[in-house]
Amino acid sequence: MFLIKKLKKTIRAFLLSRRRRISIVRLNAADRILNNRKIVFNMERTDPNEGFIISGRILTQENDVARAAILAVNMFDSNRKKIVSGETLTGFSNSAKYGKYKYLPGTALGQRFHFFLPVPSETRALKLEIHAKGGANAILLAGATIERVSDISIAEAANLVERIDVLVARSPNRTAGDFSLHEVQNLLSEEYGKCSPIQQYLLLCTAFGHYAEINAPIAPMIGWCSYRLMPDFELANKVRAMLVEQGCLYLLRDFIDEVSEDPPFGWKHTSRRVVADIRNFEHGFEMPVVGENCDYKPGSRVFYLLHNSLPYNSGGYATRTHGLLTGIRNLGEFDPAGFSRPGYPSDHKKYISQSLPSVIPRIDSVDGVEYYRADQSIRKSSLTLEEYVEVFAKELEQRGREQRVRLIHAASNYPNGLAASVAARRLGVPSVYEVRGLWEVTRMSRQRNWEHSDYCNFMAKMEAEACRQADHVITITEALKDVMVERGVDREKISVVPNCVHVELFTPSSKRDEELVAQLNIAPAEVVIGYIGSVVNYEGLYDLLRAGRKLLDDGMDHFKILIVGDGAVLQGLKDLAGSLGITRNVIFTGRVPHALVNRYYSLVDITPFPREPFQVCEIVSPLKPFEALACGKAVLVSSCAALTEIIEHGSNGLVFQKGSYEDLADKLKLLINDQTLRSSLGDAGRAWVIKHRDWSNSARIVNSIYNALCNK
């Protein structure tokens, strides 16, 4: 027995030594049915500058399968310790179960795979596994191989990154569309023209990984050059996704067309939708020609076209909609109903906290207001803008005739507005487009250089196009009205209908909610600075925490900052509170049910809205200040234009210099120290909002617009 073990060990060592010397090693001499038994292969890495090319063919016994098998790689250092790294290898994904992995396609004729496997420099051994994915009947055909190739040195990779940095630094505000493949390829050929294609590919892969991680605009161009050297499905998808994210319409079209000429298995993308967007960008949206509609007799029904709505979404967009619908209905002249876009809410699941019913009702009723649902099978992502607008317009026309619709009113964004105009013209009734915000501008606040991208400019043009095609335009602020005028919309056809609040639903509290006081550990003498809303980057909550630190440095500690809500920057705020050393003075509740909002307002003495000086904050007003005013709270806002349309300093609230956490701290100190001032501002704020910003006020403005259009 001892001799047999020794013999096996000797043979194993001999085979490993051969693998170290042989440049190409066969993984399987015969076909391997992966469902029955996976391939497991161990390989030593003898040279720190060594990488591997893996090749083979996967056969499936059914139809072609994009994910027939999984190739998983685990790497080990010189101590045989598994290397755990969050770094993603080009063309691979990370998984706790598989390590680095990628899917392998299979076909009835045997689909070839061929790709390079770069490995970290500290790798001394690797374990390769290939097994079937799910229930796919996958076979690894005989002759799959792994080939050793010379990798690149760290110095070579660093040199290429340094050269690319020089290229980028010439114009730091460039987008991907400002770079060219020619620039990157020239740079590569100048420095590494004598290297083999595989070494050039390795250099580009290293650079691509670096720039993709920091989300640099040049990253997709480097990835594109890498793809040309070694086509790969995952790499193609990643480059495409980057070009979409960066809003590069022309580059995206060219890349998709190039890949589609000789597509990797599983590639199903076409440039059809991108080409249509470019056509609309260059020539404008072409409205369909419609004839006279003499036989149509309208009634009092109004369709209000929506991106989302109650009961599935309850954010500011849905709140404004419901406030206006109930207000217009109560006036009695028109019979308004919400009408959500095709696909909603089925295509919006990840933004809806509740489970959707198995069958979406044709009509939802909320507080007696009807919300119509359009075709749930439609997916905007598969249609051009013209096709989507036409699908929506046809359904509006059909159901409009059934309901004898008198006017079609669409809220953001532009596909709704264009569909409203098309359907209204076919019925011979007026259309209204309501610009609630500019989504391309909102994105500027979180994505650097977005304003220079093709798609940002395309969206801006389509918003203006939707306004021009409508019979009347509504904006929610004067600042937003000015922007649309700058984009070429006639000022005379634009009315401002501001955000409001149901003042009967938000009322001052006589005392704090004792249960919450105990739960959140708020002392009786502590002044509560409360923010209740979405926790996103442009709300200025980082500045609020920095102001809290300044208050403590100035000797004030009898306050609590209460942040109620959830969002993309919540964890970042928690981290900042820790680094500033103010966690004792800050409470994060996370998301709370909307029904509990008034209970949390009862705790609050000061409601700050420290929005940052992004363009979106200058032109779009939030709903939350109106709730705070209705609750009789002392409101403090930054000097963004949309907020100073609401708050007059010293009258119904206070204003601090936008972007200045020092001035924010000074104004907070003033309010903390002066309870009389807080009370007087709270009383004045509630009186102002009752008089000017109840939803019944804005509903009357919309009602008068409807009357003017219908009586022309």
Secondary structure, 3 states (H helix, E strand, C coil): CHHHHHHHHHHHHHHHHHHHHCCEEECCCCCEECCCCCEEEEEECCCCCEEEEEEEEEEECCCCEEEEEEEEEEEECCCCCECCCCCCCCCCEEECCCEEEEEEEEECCCEEEEEEECCCCCCCEEEEEEEECCCCCEEECCCCEEEEEECCCHHHHHHHHHHHHHHHHCCCCCCHHHCCHHHHHHHHHHHHCCCCHHHHHHHHHHHHHHHHHCCCCCHHHHHHHHHHHCCCHHHHHHHHHHHHHCCCHHHHHHHHHHHHHCCCCCCCCCCHHHHHHHHHHHHCCCCCCCCCCCCCCCCCEEEEEECCCCCCCCCHHHHHHHHHHHHHHHHCCCEEEEEECCCCCHHHHHHCCCCCCCCCCCEEEECCEEEECCCCCCCHHHCCHHHHHHHHHHHHHHHHHHHCEEEEEEECCHHHHHHHHHHHHHHCCCEEEEECCCHHHHHHCCCCCHHHCHHHHHHHHHHHHHHHHCCEEEECCHHHHHHHHHCCCCHHHEEECCCCECCCCCCCCCCCCHHHHHHHCCCCCCEEEEEECCCCHHHCHHHHHHHHHHHHHCCCCCEEEEEECCCCCHHHHHHHHHHHCCHHHEEEEECCCHHHHHHHHCCCCEEEECCCCCHHHHHCCCCHHHHHHHCCCEEEEECCHHHHCCCCECCCEEEECCCCHHHHHHHHHHHHHCHHHHHHHHHHHHHHHHHHCEHHHHHHHHHHHHHHHHCC
